[in-house]
Every structure is written in C-alpha cells, then in structure tokens.
Amino acid sequence: MELHLSPDVQAKLSRLAAEQGRDTVALAQEAIARFVDYDEWFIREVEKGLASADRGDLVSHEEVGARLEKLIADKQSRR
C-alpha cells in the first residue's frame, strides 16, 4: 500500500516522530491501527445503541437530566 500525505501532515508526522525518537513509518502505522480499531469499536457501539432503541430500551429526557445532575453533583463533592 502506498500512502500520500499532504506536506502539512507529513511535517507534523516528522516532528512527532523526532520528538518521540521514532520512525515516521512506524508512527503512521500505529496511528492508522488506532484509528481503525477505534472506528470498528464506534460502529459496534452505534449498532448496539440502534438495536437497543429498536427494542424500545430508551431513557427518557427526564432520566437523562437526573443522571447528569447526579454525575455533576458527585464530581463536585469529590473536590
């Protein structure tokens, strides 16, 4: 596979690789692998959410608000 990067992206990749003492190809391969893994995970999670909605497993607007308020209160109490 051959990959062409814009000069701007190539410069950023080279800078990051130099800062990390790594090869640009290895860094690009790692970044692509992470992106692909994340994209697969995201698609699976969306599909699970859609299946849940199709089954009618939904949370009301009020329940979402109550959950958010609890999360905020819990975070603030930890300070």
C-alpha positions in Angstrom: 0.0 0.0 0.0 1.2 3.5 -0.8 0.0 6.5 1.2 0.4 10.1 0.1 0.2 12.8 2.9 -0.1 16.5 2.5 3.1 18.4 3.2 1.5 19.8 6.4 0.6 16.3 7.7 4.0 15.0 6.7 5.7 17.8 8.6 3.6 17.1 11.7 4.3 13.4 11.5 8.1 14.0 11.1 8.1 16.4 14.1 6.2 14.0 16.3 8.4 11.1 15.3 11.5 13.1 16.0 10.2 14.2 19.4 9.5 10.6 20.3 12.7 9.2 18.8 10.7 7.0 16.4 10.5 6.2 12.7 7.8 8.1 10.8 6.6 4.9 9.1 6.1 3.1 12.5 4.3 6.1 13.9 2.0 6.3 10.9 1.3 2.6 11.1 0.4 2.9 14.8 -1.8 5.9 14.2 -3.7 4.1 11.4 -4.1 1.0 13.5 -5.5 3.0 16.4 -7.9 4.8 14.1 -9.1 1.5 12.5 -9.6 0.0 16.0 -11.5 3.0 17.2 -13.7 3.1 14.1 -14.6 -0.6 14.5 -15.4 0.0 18.2 -17.5 3.1 17.4 -19.5 1.3 14.7 -20.2 -1.6 17.0 -21.4 0.7 19.8 -23.7 2.6 17.4 -25.1 -0.7 16.2 -25.7 -1.8 19.8 -27.4 1.5 20.5 -29.7 1.3 17.5 -30.6 -2.3 18.4 -31.4 -1.1 21.9 -33.6 1.6 20.6 -35.3 -0.8 18.2 -36.2 -2.9 21.2 -37.6 0.1 23.0 -34.9 0.3 25.6 -34.8 4.1 25.8 -34.1 6.6 28.5 -36.5 9.5 29.0 -35.3 13.1 28.7 -36.1 13.5 32.4 -34.0 10.4 33.4 -31.0 11.7 31.3 -31.3 15.0 33.1 -31.4 13.3 36.5 -28.4 11.1 35.7 -26.4 14.2 34.5 -27.3 16.1 37.6 -26.1 13.2 39.8 -22.8 12.9 37.9 -22.2 16.6 38.3 -23.0 16.5 42.0 -20.8 13.5 42.5 -17.9 15.2 40.7 -18.3 18.4 42.7 -18.5 16.6 46.0 -15.1 15.0 45.3 -13.3 18.3 45.1 
